[in-house]
Structures are given as C-alpha cells and as structure tokens.
Amino acid sequence: MPEKRTLVLIPARMAATRLPGKPLLDIAGVPMIVHVLRRAEAAKIGRVAVATDTPEIAAAVTARGGEAVMTHGDHPSGSDRIYEALGKLDPRGEAEIVVNLQGDFPTISPENIRSVLGPLADPAVDIATLAAEIHTEEEDTAPSVVKAIGSPVSPGRLRALYFTRATAPYGDGPRYHHIGLYAYRRAALQRFVALPPSPLEKQEKLEQLRALEAGMRIDITLVETVPRGVDTPADLETARQLLAPRFRSS
C-alpha cells in the first residue's frame, strides 16, 4: 500500500525575510504550517511530519496533534533538511517514496498532493513534480514563475527537459507553471543531496536542475490550478480570505 511506503515531509524554518516568522503566522486562528500539515494528512498517502530547526514551529505542530522532527539549522535547502529528517524518522529504510511539500502552501489541495505520486508508477522515473498551464501574460513573463519545459509522455504527464525563469519555450503552444512539490524515490533523494550544486542550478537559482544535469529523470503531472504560495503580506491576506470560512481556532 502507498500509505506504508510513503513519507510526506514539510520543511519549515523561520528565516523568511519578507514575512518574518512565516510558518507561525495566523490564518483563521491556526498557524500556517498547521494548515499545510492538515492538507497533507487529508491526502492520505502516508505518514506526515514537519521537519524544522525551530522549537516554536515543532511546538505549534505537536500542540495540534501533528508530528515534528528537529533538524540542523545550517541546511542549504529544504531537500537537505528532509533528507536528515528521513534518516531520523525512518532509520530502517522502510519508506520508499519521500514527498517534499513546501510549508507555505496553506491552500494546496489534497488532490494535488496525491497526484504527484502518479509518475513514480513508472520505474524509469526518479523524481515526480507538478505543473499547471499558464493562462496569463503576467505569469508568462514573471521571473518568479518557474516554467517547466517537457515532452508529453501520456495525457496529463510530461517528461521534464528543463526548468527556467525565462519565458519558454518560444512560439505558439502551452507553457507551464512549475509547482514546487516533489516526490522522490528514496535512492534518488540520497543521490541528489550528495551531488554538488550544478552550473545551471547556480545560474537559474533552481535546485531541480541539479537532478537533470546529473541525468536523473523528472516527470511532471499536469494539474488544473497553481496553489497559492505565501511570500508577501498580500499573499497572506489572500490566504486568510480563502481559508477563513473553512477553519476555526483549534
């Protein structure tokens, strides 16, 4: 059963500069990190835990019945943090798939979380992720919107060829907004964190290019909508408006 072999990890730290203390910001009476935790639990794909270096985040999670694991404070990326957490939570190596869910996606749907696992049914795929078709010029041209470029392998699925902040590919046809949710085979995550940052990764400032440059296969499930990340005060207000009718303090 997927539930027994999949571990969902949510890396969370307090170092955001635009929104200090972001994981603990209140949304409808609940810290943002707890909203993400609840979405992951509702996906019902496996054990869920928050990986953090901050005792206050761990306390907020455990106070509401969630699982938290403390990690070192000097990790360069969320991938490194979840790899440490994996070793602590599953030292016997029972989990075969590790999902890395960003802690600032309080409105992500459980369906989207579930859908990231689909490509891993193919043994040739090392890493799976999500994207949604771009429909606005603002998304098309914004460097903050990462574009996923891929070749179709089946309806609703692409094999990733590149990721970029540029408007690409050129010409008529769809472009896709990459969503930063990943499912790794355990061996792929282990290999990935052992690799040094790659040239294109450093140039584009996109960690997933390290995997592509190393010859790892990433496949993309296409979904209908992009979950709203919370990076600015305006994003926070939007999330509060979206979630206020659904949640009460708990």
MARGUDO-817871 format. One record per residue (C-alpha): residue number from 1; x, y, z; residue in three letters. Coordinates in steps of 0.5 Angstrom, whole numbers, always signed. Layout:
# residues N
(torfi NUM; (X; Y; Z); 'ALA')
...
# end
This chain:
# residues 250
(torfi 1; (+0; +0; +0); 'MET')
(torfi 2; (+3; +7; -2); 'PRO')
(torfi 3; (+1; +9; +5); 'GLU')
(torfi 4; (+6; +5; +8); 'LYS')
(torfi 5; (+12; +6; +4); 'ARG')
(torfi 6; (+11; +14; +3); 'THR')
(torfi 7; (+13; +19; +8); 'LEU')
(torfi 8; (+11; +27; +7); 'VAL')
(torfi 9; (+16; +32; +10); 'LEU')
(torfi 10; (+14; +39; +10); 'ILE')
(torfi 11; (+21; +43; +12); 'PRO')
(torfi 12; (+20; +49; +16); 'ALA')
(torfi 13; (+24; +55; +18); 'ARG')
(torfi 14; (+24; +62; +21); 'MET')
(torfi 15; (+29; +65; +16); 'ALA')
(torfi 16; (+24; +69; +11); 'ALA')
(torfi 17; (+26; +76; +10); 'THR')
(torfi 18; (+19; +79; +7); 'ARG')
(torfi 19; (+15; +75; +12); 'LEU')
(torfi 20; (+19; +74; +19); 'PRO')
(torfi 21; (+16; +68; +23); 'GLY')
(torfi 22; (+12; +66; +17); 'LYS')
(torfi 23; (+11; +59; +19); 'PRO')
(torfi 24; (+7; +61; +25); 'LEU')
(torfi 25; (+3; +67; +22); 'LEU')
(torfi 26; (-4; +66; +24); 'ASP')
(torfi 27; (-9; +64; +19); 'ILE')
(torfi 28; (-16; +64; +21); 'ALA')
(torfi 29; (-14; +62; +28); 'GLY')
(torfi 30; (-9; +57; +26); 'VAL')
(torfi 31; (-1; +57; +24); 'PRO')
(torfi 32; (+0; +57; +17); 'MET')
(torfi 33; (+5; +51; +18); 'ILE')
(torfi 34; (-1; +47; +21); 'VAL')
(torfi 35; (-6; +49; +15); 'HIS')
(torfi 36; (+0; +45; +11); 'VAL')
(torfi 37; (+0; +39; +15); 'LEU')
(torfi 38; (-7; +38; +15); 'ARG')
(torfi 39; (-8; +39; +8); 'ARG')
(torfi 40; (-2; +33; +7); 'ALA')
(torfi 41; (-6; +29; +12); 'GLU')
(torfi 42; (-12; +30; +8); 'ALA')
(torfi 43; (-8; +27; +2); 'ALA')
(torfi 44; (-8; +20; +6); 'LYS')
(torfi 45; (-2; +18; +2); 'ILE')
(torfi 46; (+3; +16; +8); 'GLY')
(torfi 47; (+6; +19; +15); 'ARG')
(torfi 48; (+7; +26; +15); 'VAL')
(torfi 49; (+12; +30; +19); 'ALA')
(torfi 50; (+14; +37; +20); 'VAL')
(torfi 51; (+22; +38; +19); 'ALA')
(torfi 52; (+24; +44; +23); 'THR')
(torfi 53; (+30; +47; +26); 'ASP')
(torfi 54; (+26; +52; +31); 'THR')
(torfi 55; (+23; +49; +37); 'PRO')
(torfi 56; (+17; +54; +37); 'GLU')
(torfi 57; (+15; +51; +30); 'ILE')
(torfi 58; (+15; +44; +33); 'ALA')
(torfi 59; (+11; +46; +39); 'ALA')
(torfi 60; (+6; +49; +35); 'ALA')
(torfi 61; (+5; +43; +31); 'VAL')
(torfi 62; (+5; +38; +36); 'THR')
(torfi 63; (+0; +42; +40); 'ALA')
(torfi 64; (-5; +41; +35); 'ARG')
(torfi 65; (-3; +33; +34); 'GLY')
(torfi 66; (+2; +33; +29); 'GLY')
(torfi 67; (+9; +30; +28); 'GLU')
(torfi 68; (+15; +34; +28); 'ALA')
(torfi 69; (+22; +33; +28); 'VAL')
(torfi 70; (+28; +37; +30); 'MET')
(torfi 71; (+34; +38; +24); 'THR')
(torfi 72; (+40; +42; +24); 'HIS')
(torfi 73; (+40; +50; +23); 'GLY')
(torfi 74; (+45; +50; +17); 'ASP')
(torfi 75; (+42; +46; +12); 'HIS')
(torfi 76; (+43; +50; +5); 'PRO')
(torfi 77; (+36; +47; +2); 'SER')
(torfi 78; (+29; +44; +4); 'GLY')
(torfi 79; (+32; +38; +0); 'SER')
(torfi 80; (+38; +37; +5); 'ASP')
(torfi 81; (+33; +38; +11); 'ARG')
(torfi 82; (+28; +33; +9); 'ILE')
(torfi 83; (+34; +28; +8); 'TYR')
(torfi 84; (+36; +29; +15); 'GLU')
(torfi 85; (+29; +28; +17); 'ALA')
(torfi 86; (+28; +22; +13); 'LEU')
(torfi 87; (+34; +19; +17); 'GLY')
(torfi 88; (+31; +20; +24); 'LYS')
(torfi 89; (+24; +18; +22); 'LEU')
(torfi 90; (+26; +12; +18); 'ASP')
(torfi 91; (+33; +9; +20); 'PRO')
(torfi 92; (+31; +2; +18); 'ARG')
(torfi 93; (+29; +5; +11); 'GLY')
(torfi 94; (+22; +3; +10); 'GLU')
(torfi 95; (+20; +9; +7); 'ALA')
(torfi 96; (+21; +8; -1); 'GLU')
(torfi 97; (+18; +15; -3); 'ILE')
(torfi 98; (+19; +22; +0); 'VAL')
(torfi 99; (+15; +27; -1); 'VAL')
(torfi 100; (+18; +35; +0); 'ASN')
(torfi 101; (+12; +39; +1); 'LEU')
(torfi 102; (+13; +47; +2); 'GLN')
(torfi 103; (+11; +50; +8); 'GLY')
(torfi 104; (+8; +56; +5); 'ASP')
(torfi 105; (+2; +52; +1); 'PHE')
(torfi 106; (-3; +53; +6); 'PRO')
(torfi 107; (-9; +53; +0); 'THR')
(torfi 108; (-6; +47; -3); 'ILE')
(torfi 109; (-11; +41; -5); 'SER')
(torfi 110; (-10; +34; -2); 'PRO')
(torfi 111; (-12; +32; -9); 'GLU')
(torfi 112; (-6; +36; -12); 'ASN')
(torfi 113; (-1; +33; -6); 'ILE')
(torfi 114; (-4; +26; -8); 'ARG')
(torfi 115; (-3; +27; -16); 'SER')
(torfi 116; (+5; +28; -15); 'VAL')
(torfi 117; (+6; +20; -14); 'LEU')
(torfi 118; (+3; +18; -21); 'GLY')
(torfi 119; (+9; +18; -25); 'PRO')
(torfi 120; (+13; +14; -20); 'LEU')
(torfi 121; (+9; +8; -22); 'ALA')
(torfi 122; (+14; +8; -28); 'ASP')
(torfi 123; (+21; +5; -25); 'PRO')
(torfi 124; (+25; +10; -30); 'ALA')
(torfi 125; (+22; +16; -26); 'VAL')
(torfi 126; (+27; +18; -21); 'ASP')
(torfi 127; (+23; +25; -18); 'ILE')
(torfi 128; (+16; +27; -20); 'ALA')
(torfi 129; (+13; +34; -19); 'THR')
(torfi 130; (+7; +38; -21); 'LEU')
(torfi 131; (+6; +44; -26); 'ALA')
(torfi 132; (+0; +48; -29); 'ALA')
(torfi 133; (-2; +51; -36); 'GLU')
(torfi 134; (+0; +59; -36); 'ILE')
(torfi 135; (-6; +63; -38); 'HIS')
(torfi 136; (-4; +70; -36); 'THR')
(torfi 137; (+2; +74; -39); 'GLU')
(torfi 138; (+4; +76; -32); 'GLU')
(torfi 139; (+5; +69; -31); 'GLU')
(torfi 140; (+9; +68; -37); 'ASP')
(torfi 141; (+14; +74; -36); 'THR')
(torfi 142; (+15; +74; -29); 'ALA')
(torfi 143; (+22; +71; -27); 'PRO')
(torfi 144; (+19; +69; -20); 'SER')
(torfi 145; (+14; +64; -24); 'VAL')
(torfi 146; (+19; +58; -26); 'VAL')
(torfi 147; (+17; +55; -33); 'LYS')
(torfi 148; (+17; +47; -33); 'ALA')
(torfi 149; (+19; +45; -40); 'ILE')
(torfi 150; (+18; +38; -42); 'GLY')
(torfi 151; (+16; +33; -47); 'SER')
(torfi 152; (+9; +29; -47); 'PRO')
(torfi 153; (+9; +22; -45); 'VAL')
(torfi 154; (+2; +21; -44); 'SER')
(torfi 155; (-4; +25; -43); 'PRO')
(torfi 156; (-3; +30; -37); 'GLY')
(torfi 157; (+4; +28; -36); 'ARG')
(torfi 158; (+11; +31; -39); 'LEU')
(torfi 159; (+18; +29; -38); 'ARG')
(torfi 160; (+22; +35; -36); 'ALA')
(torfi 161; (+27; +37; -40); 'LEU')
(torfi 162; (+29; +44; -37); 'TYR')
(torfi 163; (+26; +49; -32); 'PHE')
(torfi 164; (+27; +56; -33); 'THR')
(torfi 165; (+25; +63; -30); 'ARG')
(torfi 166; (+25; +66; -37); 'ALA')
(torfi 167; (+19; +66; -42); 'THR')
(torfi 168; (+20; +59; -45); 'ALA')
(torfi 169; (+19; +55; -50); 'PRO')
(torfi 170; (+19; +60; -55); 'TYR')
(torfi 171; (+13; +60; -60); 'GLY')
(torfi 172; (+6; +58; -60); 'ASP')
(torfi 173; (+3; +53; -55); 'GLY')
(torfi 174; (+3; +52; -48); 'PRO')
(torfi 175; (+7; +54; -43); 'ARG')
(torfi 176; (+7; +51; -36); 'TYR')
(torfi 177; (+8; +54; -29); 'HIS')
(torfi 178; (+12; +49; -24); 'HIS')
(torfi 179; (+9; +48; -17); 'ILE')
(torfi 180; (+15; +46; -12); 'GLY')
(torfi 181; (+12; +40; -10); 'LEU')
(torfi 182; (+17; +34; -11); 'TYR')
(torfi 183; (+16; +26; -10); 'ALA')
(torfi 184; (+23; +23; -9); 'TYR')
(torfi 185; (+25; +15; -9); 'ARG')
(torfi 186; (+29; +15; -3); 'ARG')
(torfi 187; (+35; +13; -7); 'ALA')
(torfi 188; (+34; +19; -12); 'ALA')
(torfi 189; (+34; +24; -6); 'LEU')
(torfi 190; (+40; +20; -3); 'GLN')
(torfi 191; (+44; +21; -9); 'ARG')
(torfi 192; (+41; +28; -10); 'PHE')
(torfi 193; (+43; +31; -4); 'VAL')
(torfi 194; (+50; +28; -5); 'ALA')
(torfi 195; (+51; +32; -11); 'LEU')
(torfi 196; (+55; +39; -11); 'PRO')
(torfi 197; (+51; +45; -14); 'PRO')
(torfi 198; (+51; +45; -21); 'SER')
(torfi 199; (+53; +50; -26); 'PRO')
(torfi 200; (+45; +51; -29); 'LEU')
(torfi 201; (+43; +51; -22); 'GLU')
(torfi 202; (+47; +56; -20); 'LYS')
(torfi 203; (+46; +61; -26); 'GLN')
(torfi 204; (+38; +60; -26); 'GLU')
(torfi 205; (+38; +59; -18); 'LYS')
(torfi 206; (+33; +53; -19); 'LEU')
(torfi 207; (+35; +47; -15); 'GLU')
(torfi 208; (+32; +42; -19); 'GLN')
(torfi 209; (+37; +43; -25); 'LEU')
(torfi 210; (+42; +39; -21); 'ARG')
(torfi 211; (+38; +33; -22); 'ALA')
(torfi 212; (+37; +34; -29); 'LEU')
(torfi 213; (+44; +36; -30); 'GLU')
(torfi 214; (+46; +29; -27); 'ALA')
(torfi 215; (+42; +25; -32); 'GLY')
(torfi 216; (+36; +24; -27); 'MET')
(torfi 217; (+29; +23; -30); 'ARG')
(torfi 218; (+24; +28; -27); 'ILE')
(torfi 219; (+17; +27; -30); 'ASP')
(torfi 220; (+11; +32; -29); 'ILE')
(torfi 221; (+4; +31; -27); 'THR')
(torfi 222; (-1; +37; -30); 'LEU')
(torfi 223; (-6; +40; -25); 'VAL')
(torfi 224; (-11; +45; -26); 'GLU')
(torfi 225; (-9; +50; -22); 'THR')
(torfi 226; (-3; +53; -18); 'VAL')
(torfi 227; (-3; +53; -10); 'PRO')
(torfi 228; (-2; +60; -8); 'ARG')
(torfi 229; (+4; +61; -4); 'GLY')
(torfi 230; (+5; +66; +2); 'VAL')
(torfi 231; (+11; +70; +1); 'ASP')
(torfi 232; (+9; +77; +2); 'THR')
(torfi 233; (+4; +81; +6); 'PRO')
(torfi 234; (-1; +81; +0); 'ALA')
(torfi 235; (-1; +73; +0); 'ASP')
(torfi 236; (-2; +72; +7); 'LEU')
(torfi 237; (-8; +77; +7); 'GLU')
(torfi 238; (-11; +73; +1); 'THR')
(torfi 239; (-10; +66; +4); 'ALA')
(torfi 240; (-13; +69; +10); 'ARG')
(torfi 241; (-19; +71; +6); 'GLN')
(torfi 242; (-19; +64; +2); 'LEU')
(torfi 243; (-19; +60; +9); 'LEU')
(torfi 244; (-23; +64; +14); 'ALA')
(torfi 245; (-30; +61; +12); 'PRO')
(torfi 246; (-27; +54; +13); 'ARG')
(torfi 247; (-23; +54; +19); 'PHE')
(torfi 248; (-24; +56; +26); 'ARG')
(torfi 249; (-19; +56; +32); 'SER')
(torfi 250; (-17; +49; +35); 'SER')
# end
